[in-house]
Amino acid sequence: MNYYSTFIEVAEDCPVTAAEIPVSKKEKKTVPVLQYELIAHHPYVYTQEDVLFEVFARRNNIPEEQRPLEREKFFSKGQPCLRASSLGKRYGWGIHCDSEGKLALYAVESKEYQLLKQDASLKHIKAMRSSRS
C-alpha cells in the first residue's frame, strides 16, 4: 500500500495557491491535522501505512500494547491512500515518497515542490479531486 519514489501533486481543483497548515476547530484533532503533524514534523520517517494507522490509533485512543494487533485488523480492510487526504485536496501540500516509502510534505508554492513536480525519476500522481466536474 505504500508508494515508492512517487510525488503526489496537489489536486487539480485544490482551492489554495499557497499551502495552509490545517487547524482543528474543536478539542479533538482532525485527520488532516494529525497527518500534517506526523509528516511535517518528522520528514522521511513514516510511510503511508504508518501515517494512516497512527492517525487511526490516536483518534481511537488505542493503547500502545494493542497497536500491533489493531494494525493487522486495520489493514485487513481496504483503506484510502494519501491521494484522498485533505493535505493535497484542500490544503496545498504535495507529498513526496522516497525510495523507502518514507514521506515528506512540500508546499505547492515552494521551489522544492516545483523541482519534485519536474523530476522525471519519480512517478507522478495527483491528489484526488474534491468534485467530479
C-alpha positions as CSV (number, residue, x, y, z in Angstrom):
1,M,0.0,0.0,0.0
2,N,3.0,2.3,0.4
3,Y,4.2,4.5,-2.5
4,Y,7.9,4.4,-3.5
5,S,9.7,7.1,-5.5
6,T,6.5,8.9,-6.0
7,F,5.3,12.5,-5.9
8,I,1.6,13.1,-5.0
9,E,0.9,16.5,-6.5
10,V,-2.0,18.7,-5.2
11,A,-5.4,18.1,-6.7
12,E,-6.3,20.0,-9.9
13,D,-9.2,21.6,-8.0
14,C,-7.3,22.5,-4.9
15,P,-8.7,25.9,-3.7
16,V,-5.4,27.4,-2.5
17,T,-2.3,28.7,-4.3
18,A,-0.2,28.6,-1.1
19,A,-0.2,25.7,1.3
20,E,-2.1,26.1,4.5
21,I,-1.5,24.3,7.8
22,P,-4.7,22.5,8.9
23,V,-6.1,23.7,12.2
24,S,-8.6,21.9,14.4
25,K,-11.7,23.9,15.4
26,K,-12.5,21.5,18.2
27,E,-10.6,19.9,21.0
28,K,-10.1,16.6,19.2
29,K,-7.5,16.9,16.4
30,T,-8.8,16.2,12.9
31,V,-7.4,13.7,10.5
32,P,-5.6,16.4,8.3
33,V,-4.1,18.0,11.4
34,L,-2.7,14.6,12.6
35,Q,-1.4,13.7,9.2
36,Y,0.2,17.1,8.8
37,E,1.9,16.9,12.3
38,L,3.2,13.4,11.7
39,I,4.7,14.1,8.2
40,A,5.7,17.7,8.6
41,H,7.3,17.3,12.0
42,H,9.0,14.0,11.0
43,P,10.0,14.2,7.3
44,Y,11.1,10.9,5.8
45,V,10.4,9.0,9.0
46,Y,6.9,7.5,8.4
47,T,5.5,5.5,5.5
48,Q,1.9,6.0,4.2
49,E,0.8,2.9,6.2
50,D,2.5,4.3,9.3
51,V,0.7,7.6,9.0
52,L,-2.7,6.1,8.2
53,F,-2.6,3.7,11.1
54,E,-1.1,6.2,13.6
55,V,-3.9,8.7,12.8
56,F,-6.5,5.9,13.3
57,A,-4.8,4.8,16.6
58,R,-4.6,8.3,18.0
59,R,-8.2,9.2,17.1
60,N,-9.5,5.9,18.6
61,N,-7.2,6.0,21.7
62,I,-5.7,2.6,21.0
63,P,-3.2,1.7,23.7
64,E,0.4,1.1,22.6
65,E,0.3,-2.6,23.7
66,Q,-2.7,-3.2,21.5
67,R,-1.4,-1.5,18.4
68,P,0.3,-4.4,16.6
69,L,-2.9,-6.5,16.6
70,E,-5.1,-3.4,15.8
71,R,-2.7,-2.5,12.9
72,E,-3.3,-6.0,11.4
73,K,-7.0,-5.6,11.7
74,F,-6.9,-2.1,10.3
75,F,-5.1,-3.2,7.1
76,S,-7.2,-6.3,6.7
77,K,-9.8,-4.0,5.2
78,G,-9.2,-1.6,2.3
79,Q,-8.0,1.9,3.4
80,P,-8.0,5.1,1.4
81,C,-4.5,6.2,0.4
82,L,-3.0,9.6,0.9
83,R,-4.2,10.7,-2.5
84,A,-7.5,11.1,-0.8
85,S,-6.0,13.2,2.0
86,S,-7.1,16.8,2.5
87,L,-3.5,17.8,2.6
88,G,-3.3,17.5,-1.2
89,K,-7.0,18.1,-1.9
90,R,-7.7,21.2,0.2
91,Y,-4.5,22.5,1.9
92,G,-2.0,22.6,-0.9
93,W,0.6,20.1,0.2
94,G,2.5,17.8,-2.2
95,I,3.6,14.5,-0.7
96,H,7.0,13.1,-1.7
97,C,7.5,9.4,-1.1
98,D,11.2,8.4,-1.3
99,S,12.7,5.1,-2.4
100,E,12.0,3.6,1.0
101,G,8.4,4.8,1.0
102,K,9.1,7.5,3.7
103,L,7.1,10.7,3.4
104,A,7.7,14.5,3.4
105,L,5.4,17.5,2.6
106,Y,6.2,20.3,0.2
107,A,4.1,23.5,-0.1
108,V,2.6,23.9,-3.6
109,E,4.2,27.4,-3.9
110,S,7.7,26.2,-2.9
111,K,10.7,25.8,-5.2
112,E,11.2,22.3,-3.8
113,Y,7.6,21.4,-4.9
114,Q,8.3,22.6,-8.5
115,L,11.6,20.6,-8.6
116,L,9.8,17.5,-7.5
117,K,7.0,18.1,-9.9
118,Q,9.5,18.2,-12.8
119,D,11.6,15.2,-11.5
120,A,11.4,12.6,-14.2
121,S,12.8,9.9,-12.0
122,L,9.7,10.0,-9.8
123,K,6.2,8.5,-10.5
124,H,3.7,11.4,-10.6
125,I,0.1,11.1,-9.4
126,K,-2.3,13.8,-8.3
127,A,-4.3,14.0,-5.2
128,M,-7.9,13.1,-5.8
129,R,-10.2,15.9,-6.9
130,S,-12.8,17.2,-4.4
131,S,-15.5,17.4,-7.0
132,R,-16.5,15.3,-10.0
133,S,-16.8,18.2,-12.5
